[in-house]
Amino acid sequence: MARSFAPAIPATDRKAVWGLSAGAVGLLVVGAMGAINVLGDSRYPVTSFRSGVEQEPSSDATWRVFS
């Protein structure tokens, strides 16, 4: 029989591990969204809030322009 040397994790610790894992994944998702936003802002710069709002519904704007 193969013996596992990893200790069993109690149920309360599993909840903590699950919560920390979910938080880490959430942090990675938010970081990736921020990086995409920065790249979009550098590719399609806006000089003011008003010009950004005016660009949004225009027909020549690409689908990548979100702000």
N, C-alpha and C positions, 0 to 999 in steps of 0.2 A: 504494500500500500504506500502510495506517495503521501508524504506528510507536508503540510503547508506550514511554513514558518511565519507567515503573516498573522498577526493577532486579529481576532474578530473585533469588529467595531461595534460598540453598544448602540442601541437604537437612538439614544439622545445625541450621540456624537454623529451618527449618520445624518440626522436633521441639520446639525451645524455644518457638516461638510457639504450637504446639498445646498444650504443657504449661501455659504461662501462661494460655491461653484456657480450658482445662479448669479450672484453679484459680480463675480469675475467675468462671466460671459456678457452680462449687461454692460459692464464697463468697457469691454472690448468693442461691443456694438456701438456704443456712444462715441468711442474714440474713432472708429472707422467712419461713422457718419460725419464727425467733425472734420476728418481728413478730406472726405469727399466734398464737403462744403468749402473748405479752403481752396481746393483745386478748382472748383467751379467759380469761385470769386476771382481767382487769378486768371482764369481763361476768359471769363465774361465780366470784366470789372464794371462797376457802377459808380458814378461820381456822386450821386446823391440818392436819398430814399425815393424822391419823386421820380427820378429818371428810371430807377429800378421798377417802380410800380407801372410806369408807362411802357417799359419794355415787355413786361410779363404777358399782356394779352395781344401783343402785336403778331401779325401773321408771319413775319420773317424771323421770329425768335425760335430757337431750336427747343426741343423738348427738355434739354438739359438745363435750361435757364429756370431756376426755381425762385430766385429772389431779385 
